[in-house]
């Protein structure tokens, strides 16, 4: 914080000769822990704004759409300098800017979220270890990023055999999904993020719909491949996370995390992979994101990262 001058020239200088112009720089680290609450607060803030110029109602609708879909936009509406200054007595705004970005080095504390000495676990019980959770989280975010990149490059174009190498994620999906539209693909990208968020909250990533089952299957496969191909990179990623006997037990992950909920009334004793393949083949892709009957539905207005 620093004084900009002893003789301020702002609009309040004449009325208050002792006023100071001050430039304040504030850097905040923020973790979004309740996206629905943040979204609702941002929408309320937008409703209070006065819009001028051409089509004020259209401007409001567009900003409401943005804050309803993007946490960055929601924070921008709530942390705008004019809004913050308005809550402080004895000062007036002279202008300012707001920059919001996602930090690249943020990562959940998986040792704290998935403790190896949990009171709820019994000796010999399978558990999702900090290192396994960390690598799965990393792969889920990477798959989400790649899916959104596919969207930016290809939009609503259909995947074809001739160009399947040009797609990072969507060409890996069953062929029945290759012609699907942009909105459907955003839902698939969000499925990776939803499972990653479960891990970031200290919860097992239990898929709640066929699309999430497929997303987790991809993440498990990619994590297994990365561990074999780049063991040193994985070791570097783990840092000081505690090691455990169950680290990188991908078969155990598949057994414990996939097919937990009833997959459309199929035989629960059948292999989860076979059950999922059968369900995907029998279901139109539009139905892949319908929540399983026994699972809790995700917040429908949670928006998309991109």
C-alpha positions as CSV (number, residue, x, y, z in Angstrom):
1,X,0.0,0.0,0.0
2,X,1.4,3.4,-0.9
3,X,0.4,7.1,-1.0
4,X,0.0,8.5,-4.5
5,X,0.4,12.2,-3.5
6,X,0.0,14.8,-0.7
7,X,-2.2,17.0,-2.9
8,X,-5.0,14.8,-4.3
9,X,-6.8,15.9,-7.3
10,X,-9.8,13.6,-7.0
11,X,-13.4,14.9,-6.8
12,X,-13.3,15.0,-3.0
13,X,-10.2,17.1,-2.8
14,X,-12.0,20.4,-2.7
15,X,-14.5,19.4,0.0
16,X,-11.8,17.7,2.1
17,X,-8.3,19.3,1.7
18,X,-6.8,16.6,3.9
19,X,-7.9,13.7,1.7
20,X,-5.3,11.3,0.4
21,X,-5.4,9.3,-2.8
22,X,-4.2,5.8,-2.1
23,X,-3.5,3.0,-4.4
24,X,-4.1,-0.4,-2.7
25,X,-3.1,-3.8,-4.2
26,X,-4.9,-6.8,-2.7
27,X,-4.0,-10.4,-3.7
28,X,-6.5,-13.0,-2.5
29,X,-6.2,-16.7,-2.5
30,X,-9.7,-18.2,-2.8
31,X,-11.0,-21.7,-2.8
32,X,-14.5,-22.2,-4.1
33,X,-16.1,-24.7,-1.7
34,X,-19.8,-24.1,-2.5
35,X,-20.4,-23.3,-6.2
36,X,-24.2,-23.1,-5.9
37,X,-23.9,-20.5,-3.1
38,X,-21.4,-18.5,-5.0
39,X,-23.5,-18.6,-8.1
40,X,-26.7,-17.5,-6.3
41,X,-24.8,-14.6,-4.6
42,X,-23.4,-13.5,-8.0
43,X,-26.8,-13.6,-9.6
44,X,-28.3,-11.5,-6.8
45,X,-25.5,-9.0,-7.3
46,X,-26.2,-8.8,-11.0
47,X,-29.9,-8.2,-10.4
48,X,-28.9,-5.1,-8.3
49,X,-26.8,-3.6,-11.1
50,X,-28.0,-0.7,-13.3
51,X,-27.4,-1.3,-17.0
52,X,-27.3,1.5,-19.5
53,X,-26.9,1.9,-23.3
54,X,-28.4,-0.3,-25.9
55,X,-30.5,-3.2,-24.7
56,X,-30.0,-3.1,-20.9
57,X,-32.2,-6.2,-20.4
58,X,-30.1,-8.1,-22.9
59,X,-26.9,-7.1,-21.1
60,X,-28.4,-8.3,-17.8
61,X,-29.4,-11.6,-19.3
62,X,-25.9,-12.2,-20.8
63,X,-24.2,-11.4,-17.5
64,X,-26.6,-13.6,-15.6
65,X,-25.8,-16.4,-18.0
66,X,-22.0,-15.9,-17.5
67,X,-22.1,-15.8,-13.7
68,X,-24.4,-18.9,-13.7
69,X,-21.9,-21.0,-15.7
70,X,-18.4,-19.7,-14.7
71,X,-17.0,-19.3,-11.2
72,X,-14.5,-16.7,-12.5
73,X,-17.4,-14.5,-13.8
74,X,-19.3,-15.0,-10.5
75,X,-16.3,-13.9,-8.5
76,X,-15.8,-11.0,-10.9
77,X,-19.4,-9.8,-10.2
78,X,-18.9,-10.0,-6.4
79,X,-15.4,-8.6,-6.2
80,X,-15.6,-5.7,-8.6
81,X,-13.7,-2.8,-7.1
82,X,-16.7,-0.4,-7.2
83,X,-18.8,-3.0,-5.3
84,X,-16.1,-3.5,-2.7
85,X,-15.3,0.2,-2.2
86,X,-19.0,0.9,-1.8
87,X,-19.1,-1.1,1.4
88,X,-16.3,1.0,3.0
89,X,-17.3,4.3,4.7
90,X,-15.4,7.5,4.2
91,X,-13.9,6.8,0.8
92,X,-15.0,7.1,-2.9
93,X,-13.7,5.0,-5.8
94,X,-11.3,6.5,-8.3
95,X,-11.3,3.5,-10.6
96,X,-9.6,0.2,-10.7
97,X,-9.3,-3.2,-12.3
98,X,-9.9,-6.8,-11.3
99,X,-7.9,-9.8,-12.5
100,X,-9.0,-13.3,-11.7
101,X,-7.0,-16.4,-12.6
102,X,-6.7,-20.0,-11.6
103,X,-3.4,-20.8,-9.9
104,X,-1.5,-23.6,-11.6
105,X,0.1,-24.8,-8.4
106,X,-3.0,-25.3,-6.3
107,X,-3.7,-28.9,-5.3
108,X,-5.8,-30.4,-2.6
109,X,-4.0,-31.8,0.5
110,X,-4.7,-35.5,-0.3
111,X,-2.8,-36.6,2.8
112,X,-5.4,-34.8,4.9
113,X,-8.4,-35.7,2.7
114,X,-7.6,-39.4,2.6
115,X,-5.8,-40.2,5.8
116,X,-4.2,-43.6,6.0
117,X,-5.0,-43.9,9.7
118,X,-8.7,-43.2,9.4
119,X,-10.8,-44.2,12.4
120,X,-13.4,-45.6,10.1
121,X,-11.2,-48.1,8.4
122,X,-10.5,-51.6,9.7
123,X,-7.1,-53.3,9.3
124,X,-6.8,-55.0,5.9
125,X,-9.7,-52.9,4.4
126,X,-9.0,-51.5,0.9
127,X,-8.7,-47.8,0.9
128,X,-8.2,-45.0,-1.6
129,X,-4.7,-43.7,-0.6
130,X,-3.5,-40.2,-0.9
131,X,-1.1,-41.0,-3.8
132,X,-3.8,-42.9,-5.7
133,X,-6.3,-40.0,-5.2
134,X,-3.7,-37.5,-6.3
135,X,-2.9,-39.3,-9.5
136,X,-6.5,-39.9,-10.3
137,X,-7.4,-36.3,-9.6
138,X,-4.6,-35.2,-12.0
139,X,-5.7,-37.5,-14.8
140,X,-9.4,-36.4,-14.4
141,X,-8.4,-32.7,-14.7
142,X,-6.2,-33.5,-17.7
143,X,-9.0,-35.4,-19.4
144,X,-11.4,-32.5,-18.8
145,X,-8.9,-30.0,-20.2
146,X,-8.4,-32.2,-23.3
147,X,-12.2,-32.5,-23.8
148,X,-12.6,-28.8,-23.6
149,X,-9.7,-28.4,-26.0
150,X,-11.5,-30.7,-28.4
151,X,-14.6,-28.5,-28.2
152,X,-12.6,-25.4,-28.9
153,X,-11.0,-26.9,-31.9
154,X,-13.9,-29.0,-33.4
155,X,-17.0,-27.5,-31.9
156,X,-20.0,-29.6,-32.9
157,X,-18.3,-31.4,-35.8
158,X,-18.9,-35.2,-35.9
159,X,-16.0,-37.5,-35.2
160,X,-15.1,-39.7,-38.2
161,X,-12.7,-42.5,-38.8
162,X,-10.7,-40.3,-41.1
163,X,-10.0,-37.7,-38.4
164,X,-10.2,-39.6,-35.1
165,X,-6.5,-39.0,-34.5
166,X,-7.2,-35.3,-34.3
167,X,-9.4,-35.7,-31.2
168,X,-7.9,-36.1,-27.8
169,X,-11.0,-37.4,-25.9
170,X,-14.2,-37.7,-27.9
171,X,-12.8,-40.2,-30.5
172,X,-12.1,-42.6,-27.5
173,X,-15.8,-42.7,-26.7
174,X,-18.2,-45.4,-28.2
175,X,-19.0,-44.6,-31.8
176,X,-22.7,-44.0,-31.0
177,X,-21.5,-40.7,-29.4
178,X,-19.4,-39.5,-32.3
179,X,-22.2,-37.4,-34.0
180,X,-23.3,-35.8,-30.7
181,X,-23.7,-32.0,-30.4
182,X,-21.6,-29.4,-28.5
183,X,-23.8,-29.2,-25.4
184,X,-23.5,-33.0,-25.0
185,X,-19.8,-32.8,-25.2
186,X,-19.6,-30.1,-22.6
187,X,-21.6,-32.4,-20.3
188,X,-19.0,-35.1,-20.9
189,X,-16.1,-32.7,-20.2
190,X,-17.9,-31.7,-17.0
191,X,-18.2,-35.4,-15.9
192,X,-14.4,-35.5,-15.6
193,X,-14.5,-32.3,-13.5
194,X,-17.3,-33.6,-11.3
195,X,-15.3,-36.7,-10.3
196,X,-12.2,-34.6,-9.8
197,X,-14.2,-32.3,-7.5
198,X,-15.3,-35.3,-5.5
199,X,-11.7,-36.2,-4.8
200,X,-10.9,-32.5,-4.0
201,X,-13.5,-32.7,-1.3
202,X,-12.1,-35.9,0.2
203,X,-14.8,-38.2,-1.3
204,X,-14.4,-41.3,-3.3
205,X,-15.2,-40.6,-6.9
206,X,-18.2,-42.9,-7.2
207,X,-19.8,-42.4,-10.7
208,X,-23.4,-41.4,-10.6
209,X,-24.3,-42.0,-14.2
210,X,-23.0,-44.0,-17.2
211,X,-21.1,-40.9,-18.5
212,X,-19.2,-40.7,-15.2
213,X,-18.5,-44.4,-15.2
214,X,-16.9,-43.9,-18.6
215,X,-15.0,-40.9,-17.4
216,X,-13.5,-42.7,-14.4
217,X,-12.6,-45.7,-16.6
218,X,-10.6,-43.4,-18.8
219,X,-8.9,-41.8,-15.8
220,X,-7.9,-45.2,-14.4
221,X,-6.5,-46.3,-17.7
222,X,-4.5,-43.1,-18.2
223,X,-3.2,-43.2,-14.7
224,X,-2.0,-46.7,-15.1
225,X,-0.3,-45.8,-18.4
226,X,1.4,-42.7,-17.0
227,X,2.7,-44.6,-14.0
228,X,4.4,-47.1,-16.4
229,X,5.6,-44.6,-19.0
230,X,6.7,-41.8,-16.7
231,X,7.4,-43.1,-13.2
232,X,9.7,-40.2,-12.3
233,X,7.1,-37.7,-13.3
234,X,4.6,-39.4,-11.1
235,X,7.1,-39.5,-8.2
236,X,7.7,-35.8,-8.6
237,X,3.9,-35.2,-8.5
238,X,3.5,-37.1,-5.3
239,X,6.0,-34.9,-3.4
240,X,5.9,-35.8,0.3
241,X,2.5,-37.7,0.2
242,X,2.8,-40.8,2.4
243,X,3.3,-44.1,0.6
244,X,1.1,-47.1,1.3
245,X,0.7,-50.8,0.2
246,X,-2.5,-49.9,-1.7
247,X,-0.9,-47.1,-3.8
248,X,-1.9,-47.4,-7.5
249,X,-4.0,-50.4,-7.0
250,X,-6.0,-49.9,-10.2
251,X,-7.7,-53.2,-10.1
252,X,-8.9,-52.4,-6.6
253,X,-10.1,-49.0,-7.8
254,X,-12.1,-50.6,-10.6
255,X,-13.6,-53.1,-8.1
256,X,-14.5,-50.5,-5.4
257,X,-15.4,-47.4,-7.5
258,X,-17.0,-48.6,-10.7
259,X,-20.4,-50.2,-10.8
260,X,-21.3,-49.2,-7.3
261,X,-24.9,-48.2,-8.2
262,X,-27.4,-50.4,-10.0
263,X,-26.6,-50.1,-13.7
264,X,-30.0,-50.3,-15.2
265,X,-31.2,-53.5,-13.3
266,X,-28.3,-55.6,-14.7
267,X,-26.8,-58.6,-12.9
268,X,-24.7,-57.1,-10.0
269,X,-22.4,-60.1,-10.1
270,X,-21.4,-59.4,-13.7
271,X,-18.1,-57.6,-14.3
272,X,-18.6,-53.9,-14.0
273,X,-16.9,-53.2,-17.3
274,X,-19.2,-55.7,-19.2
275,X,-22.3,-54.2,-17.5
276,X,-21.2,-50.7,-18.5
277,X,-20.6,-51.7,-22.1
278,X,-24.0,-53.3,-22.3
279,X,-25.7,-50.3,-20.8
280,X,-23.9,-47.8,-23.1
281,X,-24.8,-49.9,-26.1
282,X,-28.5,-50.1,-25.1
283,X,-28.8,-46.4,-24.2
284,X,-28.8,-43.4,-26.5
285,X,-25.9,-41.0,-25.5
286,X,-28.4,-38.4,-24.4
287,X,-29.2,-40.8,-21.5
288,X,-25.6,-41.3,-20.4
289,X,-25.9,-38.4,-18.0
290,X,-29.1,-39.4,-16.3
291,X,-28.4,-40.1,-12.6
292,X,-28.7,-43.6,-11.4
293,X,-31.8,-44.2,-9.3
294,X,-29.8,-44.9,-6.1
295,X,-27.3,-42.1,-6.5
296,X,-27.6,-38.5,-5.3
297,X,-28.2,-36.1,-8.2
298,X,-25.5,-33.4,-8.8
299,X,-26.5,-29.8,-8.6
300,X,-28.1,-29.2,-12.0
301,X,-27.0,-25.5,-12.1
302,X,-23.3,-26.1,-11.3
303,X,-22.2,-24.8,-14.6
304,X,-19.1,-25.6,-16.6
305,X,-15.4,-24.8,-16.2
306,X,-15.2,-23.5,-19.8
